Amino acid sequence: MNGRGSRRPGYPPGNRAHWPGTAPVNNYRGPTVAPPNAYRTHPGGYNDWCVIVCASDEEWRRLIQVMDAPVWATAENFTTVAGRLRHQEELDTHIEAWTETLGKYEVTERCQAAGVRAMPVQSAEDRVEHDPQLRHREMYMEIEHPALGRHKVQNAPFKLSETPATNSLPSPMIGEHTREIVEGLLGFSHDELRSGFTDDTFWPAERPRFPYQEEMLG
């Protein structure tokens, strides 16, 4: 709308909020916690980022252990939230030097196991193919479609213990369930169904029918 690009070079996809009263560079940071940032991860592609947030000094000490206790992390500049806020540029440089040696899911797993807040930045493909939580919940399941082949589709996003819900059938072919509806639900006879396919009621008479429709009318 204003003619400016929606992405900033060197940052992950999407916009970052402008914190009031801050300089144009790195203005996404708030004045309460450090680190709060998205860090590049291996191998450095477009979506290779992991968000890490330490909301307290205790969480920061946990992150230090996750990073194998590097000497720089014990410097006086970084021992308190106030100190880390004053030295965020240096802090981020050090943390990213570590995250760039690992994949975003490994960074996430190590941090979460230690009680440090972390989440990977994910594309749609990441969520379908790589997200460990969605894989555990069987969110995307492979289904065979008669025309399109075998592909992953979204499963039911909720889990019910007494009445489990799953998506087990592919999307229907055009007219695939005509007989089920016309005869089963509406109560027409099979002869009436066949007549409907020749008089333009259920299918254009001039248009060739699909093999499964011919089988349905047999």
Backbone torsions as a table, in degrees:
resi	resn	phi	psi	omega
1	MET	NA	-38.2	-177.1
2	ASN	-100.1	6.4	177.0
3	GLY	83.2	-0.6	178.7
4	ARG	-98.7	147.7	178.7
5	GLY	-65.2	151.7	-177.8
6	SER	-90.8	-2.2	-179.0
7	ARG	-124.5	142.6	179.1
8	ARG	-103.8	132.8	-179.6
9	PRO	-56.7	135.2	176.6
10	GLY	89.2	-3.1	-179.2
11	TYR	-115.9	159.4	-179.7
12	PRO	-66.8	170.3	-178.1
13	PRO	-57.6	147.1	176.3
14	GLY	100.3	172.3	-179.0
15	ASN	-96.0	153.7	172.5
16	ARG	-114.4	140.9	-176.5
17	ALA	-66.6	144.6	175.3
18	HIS	-87.3	115.6	-179.8
19	TRP	-78.3	125.0	-175.0
20	PRO	-55.5	135.5	174.8
21	GLY	84.1	4.1	-178.8
22	THR	-100.9	164.2	177.9
23	ALA	-70.9	160.1	-179.1
24	PRO	-60.1	-28.3	-179.2
25	VAL	-86.6	131.9	176.2
26	ASN	57.1	36.1	-178.1
27	ASN	-82.0	6.2	179.2
28	TYR	-77.4	-12.7	-174.0
29	ARG	-80.9	140.6	172.0
30	GLY	-93.6	167.1	-174.5
31	PRO	-92.6	27.5	-172.5
32	THR	-118.9	-38.8	-176.4
33	VAL	-134.3	155.5	176.0
34	ALA	-155.0	127.9	4.9
35	PRO	-85.3	142.4	162.1
36	PRO	-127.6	94.9	-174.1
37	ASN	-156.6	166.6	170.6
38	ALA	-104.6	125.9	-173.2
39	TYR	-114.7	141.6	177.3
40	ARG	-63.4	143.9	177.6
41	THR	-127.9	169.0	178.3
42	HIS	-69.7	138.9	5.8
43	PRO	-95.2	14.8	174.8
44	GLY	90.7	22.5	179.0
45	GLY	-78.1	-174.6	-174.4
46	TYR	-58.7	-39.7	-177.5
47	ASN	-107.0	18.0	-178.9
48	ASP	-89.7	81.6	179.5
49	TRP	-141.3	154.0	173.5
50	CYS	-138.0	131.6	178.1
51	VAL	-86.3	130.4	177.0
52	ILE	-129.0	131.4	178.9
53	VAL	-133.5	130.1	172.8
54	CYS	-115.1	109.5	-174.0
55	ALA	-86.7	-1.5	-179.0
56	SER	-156.1	168.2	176.6
57	ASP	-65.4	-32.5	178.5
58	GLU	-64.0	-44.3	177.5
59	GLU	-64.2	-36.3	177.0
60	TRP	-62.4	-42.2	178.5
61	ARG	-63.5	-33.6	175.7
62	ARG	-66.4	-41.5	178.9
63	LEU	-63.0	-37.8	177.4
64	ILE	-56.6	-43.5	179.4
65	GLN	-67.5	-36.8	177.2
66	VAL	-61.6	-36.0	-179.5
67	MET	-84.0	12.1	179.9
68	ASP	66.5	35.1	171.6
69	ALA	49.1	61.6	177.7
70	PRO	-67.1	151.3	-176.5
71	VAL	-60.4	-40.2	-176.2
72	TRP	-60.4	-30.5	-174.8
73	ALA	-70.4	-18.0	-179.6
74	THR	-93.9	3.0	178.3
75	ALA	-63.0	151.7	-176.1
76	GLU	-59.4	-30.1	-179.3
77	ASN	-59.5	-25.9	-170.5
78	PHE	-113.3	5.2	-174.3
79	THR	-76.6	-21.6	-179.8
80	THR	-126.2	160.8	176.9
81	VAL	-59.1	-42.3	-179.2
82	ALA	-60.8	-41.9	179.0
83	GLY	-67.0	-41.1	179.6
84	ARG	-67.2	-34.1	176.6
85	LEU	-63.8	-35.9	-179.0
86	ARG	-76.0	-19.6	-174.8
87	HIS	-126.6	42.9	-174.5
88	GLN	-67.6	-34.9	-179.9
89	GLU	-61.0	-49.3	179.3
90	GLU	-64.8	-40.4	179.4
91	LEU	-60.1	-48.0	-178.8
92	ASP	-63.9	-37.6	178.9
93	THR	-61.6	-43.8	179.7
94	HIS	-66.1	-47.0	-177.4
95	ILE	-62.9	-42.3	-178.2
96	GLU	-68.7	-29.6	175.1
97	ALA	-61.3	-30.5	176.9
98	TRP	-80.0	-47.5	-176.0
99	THR	-64.0	-28.9	-179.1
100	GLU	-69.2	-9.9	177.6
101	THR	-90.5	-5.4	-175.4
102	LEU	-131.5	155.6	172.5
103	GLY	-72.1	157.0	-174.7
104	LYS	-63.8	-31.8	179.5
105	TYR	-74.4	-32.4	176.7
106	GLU	-70.7	-40.9	175.6
107	VAL	-58.7	-46.6	-179.8
108	THR	-59.9	-47.5	-177.4
109	GLU	-62.6	-44.4	-179.8
110	ARG	-63.8	-43.7	-178.9
111	CYS	-65.9	-48.7	-177.7
112	GLN	-63.1	-36.9	178.7
113	ALA	-62.9	-26.7	-179.9
114	ALA	-95.7	1.8	-179.6
115	GLY	83.5	24.6	176.4
116	VAL	-105.2	133.8	-178.2
117	ARG	-70.1	123.1	-179.7
118	ALA	-158.4	143.1	176.8
119	MET	-149.0	143.0	177.5
120	PRO	-77.6	149.4	169.1
121	VAL	-82.1	124.3	-170.9
122	GLN	-123.7	142.3	170.0
123	SER	-87.8	174.8	176.3
124	ALA	-61.1	-39.9	178.2
125	GLU	-63.6	-40.2	177.6
126	ASP	-57.7	-45.2	-177.1
127	ARG	-63.6	-37.9	-178.5
128	VAL	-75.9	-42.9	-169.8
129	GLU	-98.7	-26.0	-167.3
130	HIS	-127.2	-17.7	-175.2
131	ASP	-64.9	117.8	-175.5
132	PRO	-66.8	-35.0	-179.3
133	GLN	-70.5	-43.4	178.4
134	LEU	-66.6	-34.2	176.1
135	ARG	-66.0	-42.0	179.1
136	HIS	-61.8	-37.7	-178.9
137	ARG	-86.7	4.1	178.3
138	GLU	54.1	47.3	-177.8
139	MET	-70.2	-33.2	-179.4
140	TYR	-120.9	119.7	-176.1
141	MET	-120.0	144.8	177.5
142	GLU	-78.3	133.1	178.1
143	ILE	-133.2	138.3	179.1
144	GLU	-86.0	123.2	176.8
145	HIS	-106.7	135.4	-174.6
146	PRO	-62.8	-24.4	-178.9
147	ALA	-107.5	-33.5	-173.2
148	LEU	-98.0	-14.4	-178.3
149	GLY	90.8	-160.7	-174.6
150	ARG	-94.5	122.6	-178.8
151	HIS	-144.4	159.3	175.6
152	LYS	-82.1	137.2	175.7
153	VAL	-130.0	158.4	-179.0
154	GLN	-72.2	131.2	176.6
155	ASN	-85.2	177.6	176.3
156	ALA	-60.6	130.4	-175.4
157	PRO	-79.6	1.3	-178.6
158	PHE	-123.3	155.7	179.2
159	LYS	-118.9	121.8	179.7
160	LEU	-118.4	125.9	-174.8
161	SER	-71.5	-37.0	-176.1
162	GLU	-90.0	-33.4	-179.0
163	THR	-130.5	72.5	-177.5
164	PRO	-61.8	140.8	-179.1
165	ALA	-117.4	131.1	175.8
166	THR	-140.2	150.7	173.3
167	ASN	-92.7	105.4	-173.8
168	SER	-111.9	-7.9	-176.7
169	LEU	-118.0	145.1	176.6
170	PRO	-74.9	167.1	174.5
171	SER	-62.2	144.1	-173.2
172	PRO	-73.0	152.7	170.6
173	MET	-75.1	158.9	-178.7
174	ILE	-62.8	125.3	179.3
175	GLY	73.2	10.9	-175.7
176	GLU	-63.8	-34.1	-174.9
177	HIS	-107.4	19.2	-178.5
178	THR	-58.9	-45.0	-178.7
179	ARG	-64.7	-41.5	179.3
180	GLU	-59.0	-39.4	-178.6
181	ILE	-77.4	-49.9	-173.9
182	VAL	-66.7	-46.5	-178.1
183	GLU	-87.9	-44.4	-175.0
184	GLY	-74.3	-46.0	-176.6
185	LEU	-91.1	-39.7	-175.5
186	LEU	-93.6	-14.8	174.3
187	GLY	81.3	15.5	176.7
188	PHE	-76.3	158.5	178.6
189	SER	-80.8	168.4	178.9
190	HIS	-68.3	-35.0	176.7
191	ASP	-62.9	-39.8	178.6
192	GLU	-66.9	-35.7	175.8
193	LEU	-61.4	-46.5	-179.1
194	ARG	-64.2	-38.1	178.0
195	SER	-63.8	-36.2	-179.9
196	GLY	-66.2	-20.6	178.2
197	PHE	-88.2	-9.8	178.6
198	THR	-106.7	-15.2	-178.3
199	ASP	-112.2	20.7	176.4
200	ASP	74.2	9.4	-179.9
201	THR	-73.6	-50.3	-176.6
202	PHE	-104.8	-15.4	-175.9
203	TRP	-160.7	138.8	178.4
204	PRO	-58.7	123.2	-174.3
205	ALA	-62.1	-29.8	-177.7
206	GLU	-83.8	-7.0	-177.4
207	ARG	-96.6	132.1	179.2
208	PRO	-60.1	142.9	178.7
209	ARG	-89.0	153.6	178.0
210	PHE	-77.1	156.2	-179.3
211	PRO	-55.3	-38.7	-179.0
212	TYR	-69.7	-26.5	174.7
213	GLN	-72.4	-40.4	176.7
214	GLU	-60.9	-40.1	177.7
215	GLU	-65.9	-36.8	179.4
216	MET	-65.8	-33.3	-177.3
217	LEU	-88.6	-9.0	-175.9
218	GLY	-65.9	NA	NA
